[in-house]
Every structure is written in C-alpha cells, then in structure tokens.
Amino acid sequence: MNELIILIPLVLVASLLSVSLDWRVALASLWAVHLLVSLWLAIVVTPEVALAKAITGTTVCVLLWPSLRALFTGTDEARRQARRVLNLSGVGSTDEPFLLFGAILAATGAVALSQAFPLVDGANNFAWLWLALLGLLLVVLSRDIVRVGLGLLLLVNAVDLVDTMVARNQGLLAIGARSTVAIVLALSLAMSWTYLQARGGRFLADE
C-alpha cells in the first residue's frame, strides 16, 4: 500500500518532467523523481540506501541548475539563440502533446512488461520499467538536447532502482559506484549545455 502511494506521484512528476516547457519545472520534477525513488527504497530496501539516493539526486540537480539557468535566462535574443542551439540535433522539437501521448504509451507498456517479465515483485517492477521506458522515449523521440539529457538521467534512475531491488544487500562500494555514475553524467550534461550556450553561435553562423 505504501509503495502504491509513492507510485502515483512518481508517475505524475515523471510525466510532468517529459512535457514541461519551463526548465525550473523540469528540474524540480527531476529532483522530485529522485526523492520519491529514495522514499521507495526506504520502504523496500534500507534507509541508508534511500539517503544515498536522495543526496545523489540533490547533487545532480544542483549541478544542472547553473547551466540550465544560463541557457534560459537573459535577453530575448539570447533565449532565441539558446532555443535554436538546443535544437541542433534535429529540425525543431517534438511537440509536447506527442510526448504526453508517448508517456501514456510508456505507462501502458510498463504495465504489460511488468506482468510478462517480473524481475522484481509487484509495483516495484512497474516503477523501474516506467522510468526506463519514459527515459528511452525522451532519448529517442526528443530533438531537444536538454530533454535528451533528462531522459538519460531517468534511464540511470531506472537501472539504479532495479539493481538495488534485485541485490538488496549491497555494500557501500556498489552504492557509491551508482551515485558516481549519476553525478558524472549530470556534470557532463551541465558542461555540454554550458559549452553550447557559449559556443552555439558559431554553429548557427555556419548554417
């Protein structure tokens, strides 16, 4: 029952993350995902693992904050250029209604796969599959570089969650290794976005 209470807001905030137009909402949703996953782990694993997850999620969001703020604040011209730079990976961004429809399909797929291939018990299986499918959706379908990065972080969350639930008695080394992967990914994304914000005009000038 406690797991289901956490699952509902987890689905909602992860969906909000995938369709949000505001970077503050997206970052807050990512932080909420980490906190909800940590609450989940406090129930199904140990409080120590949950605390490590919460600290990791907070660190990830703190690392992403400056680069996202730099990309989306400033003059109107700077914001327009940032918008164009973010779409360098493709021609325009995927429409938010399409991503919302994809999130619904991801939830449906998670329900089906959790019943067909139950790696862990009950709602636990749906939780990691939902995060994995939603992250994969953002990585594959989105042409917005920020959304692709957030999708990668959701995938890392999903792998972290299922790995923790499969091998529940893990040492500090395993916990630290997973946290390091998430933090290094967040730092790499922040540096990449900062580089694009600083040097993106050079790419646009070549168009």
C-alpha positions in Angstrom: 0.0 0.0 0.0 2.8 2.4 0.9 4.5 1.6 -2.4 1.3 2.5 -4.4 1.0 5.8 -2.5 4.5 6.7 -3.8 3.9 5.3 -7.2 1.1 7.7 -8.1 3.1 10.9 -7.6 6.1 9.3 -9.2 4.2 8.7 -12.4 2.8 12.2 -12.3 6.1 14.0 -11.8 7.9 11.9 -14.3 5.2 12.7 -16.9 5.5 16.4 -16.0 9.2 16.2 -16.5 8.8 14.8 -20.0 6.4 17.5 -21.2 7.4 20.6 -19.2 8.1 23.8 -21.2 9.7 25.5 -18.2 13.3 24.5 -17.2 12.5 25.2 -13.5 9.5 22.8 -13.5 11.6 20.2 -15.3 14.4 20.4 -12.8 12.1 20.4 -9.9 10.4 17.3 -11.4 13.7 15.6 -11.7 14.5 16.3 -8.1 11.1 15.0 -7.1 11.7 11.8 -9.0 14.9 11.2 -7.1 13.2 12.0 -3.7 10.3 9.7 -4.5 12.6 6.9 -5.6 14.5 7.4 -2.3 11.3 7.1 -0.3 10.5 3.9 -2.3 13.9 2.5 -1.5 13.4 3.3 2.2 10.4 1.0 2.2 11.8 -1.9 0.0 15.5 -1.8 0.9 17.2 0.2 3.7 17.1 3.8 4.9 20.9 4.1 4.2 20.4 3.3 0.5 17.5 5.8 0.4 19.5 8.5 2.0 22.3 8.0 -0.6 19.8 8.2 -3.4 18.3 11.5 -2.0 21.8 13.0 -1.7 22.7 11.9 -5.2 19.6 13.4 -6.7 20.1 16.7 -4.9 23.7 16.8 -6.1 22.6 16.1 -9.7 20.0 18.9 -9.7 22.5 21.4 -8.1 25.0 20.6 -10.9 22.4 21.1 -13.6 20.9 24.3 -12.2 23.6 26.8 -13.4 23.8 25.6 -16.9 20.0 25.4 -17.3 19.7 28.9 -15.8 22.3 30.2 -18.3 20.5 28.7 -21.2 17.1 30.0 -20.5 17.7 33.4 -18.9 18.9 36.7 -20.4 17.7 38.9 -23.2 15.0 37.7 -25.7 17.7 37.4 -28.4 19.9 35.2 -26.1 16.9 33.0 -25.3 16.0 32.6 -29.0 19.6 31.7 -29.8 19.6 29.2 -27.0 16.4 27.7 -28.3 18.0 27.2 -31.8 21.2 25.8 -30.3 19.2 23.2 -28.3 17.6 22.0 -31.5 20.9 21.4 -33.3 20.3 17.7 -33.1 17.3 17.9 -35.4 14.9 20.2 -37.2 12.6 21.5 -34.4 11.4 19.9 -31.2 8.9 17.1 -30.8 5.5 18.5 -29.9 4.6 18.3 -26.2 1.2 16.6 -26.9 3.0 13.9 -28.8 5.4 13.3 -25.8 2.4 13.2 -23.5 0.8 10.6 -25.7 4.1 8.7 -25.7 4.2 8.9 -21.9 0.8 7.2 -21.7 2.0 4.5 -24.1 5.1 4.1 -21.9 2.9 3.6 -18.8 0.8 1.0 -20.7 3.9 -0.8 -21.9 5.3 -0.8 -18.3 2.1 -2.4 -17.1 2.3 -5.1 -19.7 6.0 -5.8 -19.4 5.8 -5.8 -15.6 3.3 -8.7 -15.8 5.1 -10.5 -18.6 8.6 -10.2 -17.2 8.5 -9.7 -13.4 12.2 -9.2 -12.4 11.0 -8.0 -9.0 7.8 -8.1 -7.1 4.6 -6.2 -7.8 4.6 -2.4 -8.1 8.4 -2.4 -7.9 8.6 -3.9 -11.3 6.3 -1.3 -12.8 8.2 1.5 -11.2 11.6 0.8 -12.8 10.1 -0.2 -16.1 8.1 3.1 -16.2 11.2 5.2 -15.6 13.2 3.2 -18.1 10.5 3.5 -20.9 9.9 7.2 -20.3 13.6 7.9 -20.3 14.0 5.9 -23.5 11.1 7.8 -25.0 12.8 11.2 -24.3 16.2 10.0 -25.6 14.8 8.5 -28.9 12.0 10.9 -29.8 13.0 14.3 -28.4 15.1 16.6 -30.5 15.7 19.0 -27.6 19.1 18.4 -26.2 18.0 19.2 -22.6 15.2 16.7 -22.8 17.6 14.0 -24.1 19.8 14.6 -21.2 16.9 14.4 -18.7 15.9 11.2 -20.4 19.4 9.7 -19.8 19.1 10.6 -16.1 15.7 8.8 -16.0 17.3 5.8 -17.5 20.1 5.9 -14.9 17.4 6.1 -12.2 15.7 3.1 -13.6 18.8 1.0 -13.7 19.8 2.1 -10.2 16.3 1.2 -8.9 16.1 -2.3 -10.4 19.7 -3.1 -9.5 19.1 -2.1 -5.9 15.9 -4.1 -5.6 17.4 -7.3 -7.2 20.5 -7.2 -5.0 19.2 -5.7 -1.8 22.2 -6.3 0.5 24.7 -4.1 -1.2 27.9 -2.6 0.2 29.0 1.0 0.3 31.1 0.4 -2.8 28.2 -0.6 -5.0 26.1 2.3 -3.7 28.9 4.8 -4.3 29.5 3.5 -7.8 25.9 4.0 -8.8 25.9 7.5 -7.3 29.1 8.4 -9.1 27.7 7.4 -12.4 24.7 9.7 -12.0 26.8 12.6 -10.7 29.4 12.2 -13.6 26.5 12.1 -16.1 24.9 15.2 -14.7 28.3 17.0 -14.7 28.9 16.0 -18.3 25.5 17.3 -19.3 26.0 20.6 -17.5 29.3 21.1 -19.2 27.9 20.2 -22.6 25.0 22.6 -22.2 27.3 25.4 -21.0 29.6 24.8 -24.0 26.6 25.0 -26.4 25.4 28.2 -24.7 28.8 29.8 -25.0 29.8 28.4 -28.5 26.4 27.8 -30.1 26.5 30.9 -32.1 29.5 29.5 -34.1 27.3 26.6 -35.2 24.4 28.9 -36.1 26.7 31.1 -38.1 27.6 28.2 -40.4 24.0 27.5 -41.3 
